[in-house]
Amino acid sequence: LLVTMPRTELADRERAWQHELEAVKGPVGEAADLAARYVIGAGAISDVVAEAARFAAVAHVTVDRDVLEAAVSRRLSLRLGTYGSVVTRKARMAELVLPDDVIDTLRDMIAMVRERAQILERWGYQRHLGISRGVAGLYSGEPGTGKTMAASVVASELGLELVRIDLSAVVSKYVGETEKNLAKIFDEAQDAHAMLLFDEADSLFGKRTELKSAQDRFANLEVNYILQRMETFDGVSVLTTNAESAIDPALQRRLNFRIRFPEPEVDERAKLWRQLLPPATGLHDRVDFRALAERFDMTGGYIKNAVVRAAVIAARAGRAMIAEDLWIGAHHEYPGQALCLVGV
């Protein structure tokens, strides 16, 4: 007989955490939060707590939340091979220079992930509306406006590993291979409770086309498969694109959040200049950041490149950085300046 075990309900997961934590004198008060965050069965919970207890005994520490989180992370290891890489930089919400409405939407996305056990399971939305636990967002905007950094902030706030998917390794010219690669990615990410980042998503999640050739048919099958997996994926995923209109409308309907990242205004650019310049330069009181922001209409990505270019100029000259280096670096990185030089 083939017996399919259903996913463990929230109340059962909470009782399992309580039972195991009581046995090792762990933080029983964390049981409800751990049950809401990790959708794993009673057997996996028992293994995690046992491993945490062994580590605590060797390290002569108590079984606290941090020890438990580390044990869960070791068990939910990610095995994506060449398909993705972990984004190591953990950005913070305070580092974002974005309009208030964008920040509020990012906070809503974080809250939806944190409270999805309450919303979907305790309040019954999952059973009533038939929706999955997955949370997906589309971040659109010009290059350098902070889309990838915002994804890093969301992952940091949620305590998740952020995995950037390498689309060149995923997409295959052979029929069916792209779907197999995507299946592995979604399965591994779901088992490991990782957050997926699809940069330049329009190349993979583009609109379906009219059937004019066999190639069109197979391309549409790929998009259809992606739509199905996105709908059943229980994890967190973010798609970034410079061309929101290129994303298939059916996929956009399935996304919980669609956030447009605008280009920074003068005040925001001045804040970016000040924030991206390392304090060790000692220049913050000697640079007119407002003037730089008014002169160069650049996004945060270009400003970061300009700051690095200024450091290269100073290092090549064998001296400390001066304010003039920032102006020269900005001239080199300014998109309008580059076009002007090409025209000449």
C-alpha positions as CSV (number, residue, x, y, z in Angstrom):
1,L,0.0,0.0,0.0
2,L,1.2,3.5,-0.8
3,V,0.3,5.9,2.0
4,T,0.8,9.6,1.4
5,M,1.6,11.5,4.6
6,P,-0.1,14.9,4.7
7,R,1.8,18.0,5.6
8,T,1.9,18.5,9.4
9,E,-0.6,21.0,10.7
10,L,0.4,24.0,12.7
11,A,-1.0,22.7,16.0
12,D,0.8,19.4,15.6
13,R,4.1,21.1,14.8
14,E,3.7,23.3,17.9
15,R,3.0,20.3,20.1
16,A,6.0,18.5,18.7
17,W,8.3,21.4,19.4
18,Q,7.0,21.8,22.9
19,H,7.4,18.1,23.6
20,E,11.0,18.0,22.3
21,L,12.1,21.2,24.0
22,E,10.7,20.2,27.3
23,A,12.9,17.0,27.1
24,V,16.1,19.0,26.8
25,K,15.0,22.0,29.0
26,G,15.0,24.2,26.0
27,P,13.0,27.5,25.3
28,V,9.5,26.0,25.3
29,G,8.1,29.5,24.8
30,E,9.6,29.6,21.3
31,A,7.6,26.5,20.2
32,A,4.8,28.5,18.6
33,D,7.1,30.7,16.6
34,L,9.3,27.8,15.4
35,A,6.2,25.9,14.4
36,A,4.9,28.8,12.4
37,R,8.2,29.4,10.7
38,Y,9.4,25.9,9.7
39,V,7.0,23.5,8.0
40,I,8.7,20.2,9.0
41,G,7.4,17.0,10.5
42,A,7.6,15.7,14.0
43,G,10.5,13.4,13.1
44,A,12.6,16.3,11.7
45,I,11.8,18.4,14.7
46,S,13.0,15.6,17.0
47,D,16.3,15.3,15.0
48,V,16.8,19.1,15.1
49,V,16.3,19.4,18.8
50,A,18.6,16.4,19.5
51,E,21.3,17.9,17.3
52,A,21.0,21.2,19.1
53,A,21.2,19.5,22.5
54,R,24.4,17.7,21.4
55,F,26.0,20.9,20.2
56,A,25.0,22.7,23.4
57,A,26.5,20.0,25.5
58,V,29.9,20.1,23.6
59,A,30.0,23.9,23.6
60,H,28.8,24.2,27.2
61,V,25.9,26.5,26.3
62,T,22.2,26.3,26.8
63,V,19.7,25.2,24.1
64,D,18.5,28.6,23.1
65,R,16.8,30.1,20.0
66,D,20.2,30.7,18.2
67,V,21.3,27.1,18.8
68,L,18.0,25.8,17.5
69,E,18.1,28.0,14.4
70,A,21.7,26.9,13.6
71,A,20.6,23.2,13.9
72,V,17.6,23.8,11.5
73,S,19.9,25.5,9.0
74,R,22.3,22.6,9.0
75,R,19.5,20.2,8.4
76,L,17.8,22.2,5.7
77,S,21.0,22.5,3.6
78,L,20.7,23.8,0.1
79,R,22.1,21.7,-2.8
80,L,21.7,23.7,-6.0
81,G,25.1,23.0,-7.6
82,T,25.7,25.4,-10.5
83,Y,22.2,26.7,-10.6
84,G,22.5,29.3,-7.9
85,S,24.8,31.0,-5.4
86,V,24.2,32.3,-1.9
87,V,24.2,36.1,-1.6
88,T,26.5,36.6,1.4
89,R,25.9,40.3,1.9
90,K,23.1,40.9,4.5
91,A,21.8,44.4,3.9
92,R,19.7,46.2,6.6
93,M,16.5,48.1,6.2
94,A,18.2,51.3,7.4
95,E,20.6,51.2,4.4
96,L,17.8,51.5,1.9
97,V,17.3,54.9,0.3
98,L,13.8,54.6,-1.1
99,P,10.4,56.4,-1.0
100,D,8.2,55.7,2.0
101,D,5.6,53.8,0.0
102,V,8.2,51.4,-1.3
103,I,9.6,50.8,2.2
104,D,6.1,50.2,3.5
105,T,5.4,47.6,0.8
106,L,8.6,45.8,1.6
107,R,7.6,45.7,5.3
108,D,4.2,44.3,4.2
109,M,6.0,41.5,2.3
110,I,8.1,40.7,5.4
111,A,5.0,40.7,7.6
112,M,3.2,38.4,5.2
113,V,6.0,35.8,5.4
114,R,6.3,36.2,9.2
115,E,2.5,36.0,9.8
116,R,1.5,33.5,7.1
117,A,0.9,30.8,9.7
118,Q,-1.5,33.1,11.5
119,I,-3.2,34.3,8.3
120,L,-3.3,31.0,6.3
121,E,-3.6,28.3,9.0
122,R,-5.1,29.9,12.2
123,W,-7.5,32.2,10.3
124,G,-8.3,29.6,7.6
125,Y,-7.4,31.6,4.5
126,Q,-5.4,28.6,3.1
127,R,-8.4,26.3,3.4
128,H,-11.0,28.8,2.4
129,L,-9.2,30.4,-0.6
130,G,-7.0,27.4,-1.6
131,I,-3.8,29.5,-1.7
132,S,-0.3,28.3,-0.9
133,R,2.1,29.5,1.7
134,G,4.4,30.9,-1.0
135,V,5.1,34.6,-1.1
136,A,6.4,36.1,-4.4
137,G,7.3,39.6,-5.4
138,L,8.2,41.4,-8.6
139,Y,10.7,44.2,-8.2
140,S,10.9,46.4,-11.3
141,G,12.9,49.5,-12.1
142,E,16.0,50.9,-13.8
143,P,19.4,49.4,-13.2
144,G,20.9,50.5,-9.9
145,T,17.7,51.5,-8.2
146,G,18.1,49.0,-5.3
147,K,16.1,45.9,-6.4
148,T,18.7,43.3,-5.5
149,M,19.6,45.1,-2.3
150,A,16.0,45.2,-1.3
151,A,15.7,41.4,-1.8
152,S,18.8,41.1,0.5
153,V,17.1,43.2,3.1
154,V,13.9,41.1,3.0
155,A,16.0,37.9,3.4
156,S,18.0,39.4,6.3
157,E,14.8,40.5,8.1
158,L,13.4,37.0,7.8
159,G,16.6,35.2,8.6
160,L,16.6,33.3,5.3
161,E,19.4,32.4,2.9
162,L,19.1,34.4,-0.3
163,V,20.0,32.4,-3.4
164,R,20.6,34.1,-6.7
165,I,19.6,31.8,-9.5
166,D,22.0,31.7,-12.5
167,L,19.6,31.8,-15.4
168,S,22.4,30.9,-17.9
169,A,22.7,27.5,-16.1
170,V,19.0,27.0,-15.8
171,V,17.8,27.7,-19.3
172,S,18.6,24.9,-21.8
173,K,18.1,24.6,-25.5
174,Y,17.1,21.0,-25.1
175,V,13.3,20.3,-24.7
176,G,12.3,19.6,-21.1
177,E,15.7,20.4,-19.5
178,T,14.7,23.9,-18.4
179,E,11.7,22.5,-16.6
180,K,13.8,19.8,-14.9
181,N,16.3,22.4,-13.7
182,L,13.5,24.6,-12.4
183,A,12.0,21.6,-10.6
184,K,15.2,21.0,-8.8
185,I,15.6,24.6,-7.8
186,F,12.0,24.9,-6.4
187,D,12.2,21.6,-4.6
188,E,15.6,22.3,-3.0
189,A,14.6,25.9,-2.0
190,Q,11.3,24.6,-0.4
191,D,13.1,21.9,1.6
192,A,15.8,24.3,2.7
193,H,13.5,27.3,3.5
194,A,15.6,29.5,1.3
195,M,14.6,32.6,-0.6
196,L,15.0,32.6,-4.4
197,L,16.2,35.7,-6.4
198,F,15.6,35.6,-10.2
199,D,17.6,38.6,-11.6
200,E,16.6,39.8,-15.0
201,A,13.5,37.6,-14.7
202,D,12.0,38.8,-18.1
203,S,14.4,36.4,-19.9
204,L,12.8,33.4,-18.1
205,F,9.3,34.6,-17.2
206,G,8.5,36.4,-20.5
207,K,5.1,36.6,-22.2
208,R,3.8,33.6,-24.0
209,T,3.8,34.1,-27.8
210,E,1.5,33.2,-30.6
211,L,2.2,29.6,-31.9
212,K,4.0,30.0,-35.2
213,S,6.6,27.3,-34.8
214,A,7.5,24.3,-32.7
215,Q,10.0,26.5,-30.8
216,D,7.2,28.8,-29.8
217,R,5.2,25.8,-28.5
218,F,8.1,24.6,-26.3
219,A,8.8,28.1,-25.0
220,N,5.2,28.5,-24.0
221,L,5.3,25.1,-22.2
222,E,8.2,26.4,-20.2
223,V,6.2,29.5,-19.1
224,N,3.2,27.3,-18.3
225,Y,5.3,25.1,-16.1
226,I,6.8,28.1,-14.3
227,L,3.3,29.4,-13.6
228,Q,2.3,26.1,-12.1
229,R,5.4,25.9,-9.9
230,M,5.2,29.5,-8.7
231,E,1.6,28.8,-7.6
232,T,2.5,25.7,-5.6
233,F,5.9,26.9,-4.3
234,D,5.7,27.3,-0.5
235,G,8.8,29.5,-0.1
236,V,9.7,33.1,-0.8
237,S,10.8,34.3,-4.2
238,V,11.7,37.6,-5.8
239,L,11.8,38.4,-9.5
240,T,13.7,41.5,-10.6
241,T,13.4,43.1,-14.0
242,N,14.1,46.4,-15.9
243,A,11.0,45.7,-18.2
244,E,7.9,44.9,-16.1
245,S,5.7,44.9,-19.3
246,A,7.8,41.9,-20.6
247,I,6.6,39.6,-17.7
248,D,3.8,37.3,-18.6
249,P,0.5,38.8,-17.3
250,A,-0.6,35.4,-15.8
251,L,2.5,35.4,-13.7
252,Q,2.0,39.0,-12.5
253,R,-1.5,38.0,-11.3
254,R,0.0,35.2,-9.2
255,L,2.5,37.6,-7.5
256,N,1.7,38.9,-4.0
257,F,3.6,42.1,-4.4
258,R,4.6,44.2,-7.4
259,I,7.0,47.0,-6.4
260,R,8.2,49.7,-8.7
261,F,11.6,51.1,-7.7
262,P,11.8,54.8,-8.9
263,E,15.0,56.6,-9.8
264,P,16.2,58.7,-6.8
265,E,15.5,62.4,-6.5
266,V,18.1,65.0,-5.6
267,D,17.7,64.5,-1.8
268,E,17.9,60.7,-2.1
269,R,20.9,61.0,-4.3
270,A,22.7,63.2,-1.8
271,K,21.9,60.6,0.9
272,L,23.2,57.8,-1.2
273,W,26.5,59.7,-1.8
274,R,26.9,60.3,1.9
275,Q,25.9,56.7,2.8
276,L,28.0,54.9,0.2
277,L,31.2,56.8,1.0
278,P,33.1,54.8,3.7
279,P,33.6,56.7,7.0
280,A,37.3,55.8,7.0
281,T,37.9,58.3,4.2
282,G,37.2,61.1,6.7
283,L,35.7,63.2,3.9
284,H,32.1,63.5,5.0
285,D,32.5,67.0,6.4
286,R,34.4,68.2,3.4
287,V,32.2,67.1,0.5
288,D,29.2,69.0,-0.8
289,F,27.0,65.9,-1.4
290,R,24.1,68.1,-2.4
291,A,26.1,69.6,-5.3
292,L,27.1,66.1,-6.5
293,A,23.5,65.0,-6.4
294,E,22.3,68.1,-8.3
295,R,25.0,67.8,-11.0
296,F,24.8,64.0,-11.6
297,D,21.4,62.4,-12.1
298,M,22.5,58.8,-11.3
299,T,21.0,55.8,-9.6
300,G,22.5,54.2,-6.5
301,G,24.4,51.6,-8.6
302,Y,26.2,54.3,-10.6
303,I,26.9,56.3,-7.4
304,K,28.5,53.2,-5.9
305,N,30.7,52.8,-9.0
306,A,31.7,56.4,-8.8
307,V,32.8,56.1,-5.2
308,V,34.9,53.0,-6.0
309,R,36.4,54.8,-9.0
310,A,37.4,57.7,-6.7
311,A,39.1,55.3,-4.4
312,V,41.0,53.8,-7.4
313,I,42.1,57.3,-8.5
314,A,43.4,58.1,-5.0
315,A,45.2,54.8,-4.7
316,R,46.9,55.2,-8.0
317,A,48.1,58.6,-7.0
318,G,49.5,57.1,-3.7
319,R,47.5,59.4,-1.4
320,A,44.3,59.6,0.6
321,M,41.1,60.3,-1.2
322,I,40.1,64.0,-1.6
323,A,36.8,65.6,-2.6
324,E,37.9,66.2,-6.1
325,D,38.3,62.4,-6.6
326,L,34.6,62.0,-6.1
327,W,33.8,64.5,-8.8
328,I,36.2,62.9,-11.3
329,G,34.8,59.4,-10.4
330,A,31.3,60.8,-11.0
331,H,32.3,62.2,-14.4
332,H,33.6,58.8,-15.4
333,E,30.5,56.9,-14.3
334,Y,27.8,59.4,-15.3
335,P,25.7,57.8,-18.1
336,G,25.1,61.1,-19.8
337,Q,28.8,61.9,-19.9
338,A,29.6,58.5,-21.5
339,L,27.1,59.2,-24.3
340,C,28.5,62.7,-24.8
341,L,32.1,61.2,-25.2
342,V,30.8,58.6,-27.6
343,G,29.2,61.3,-29.7
344,V,32.4,63.3,-29.8
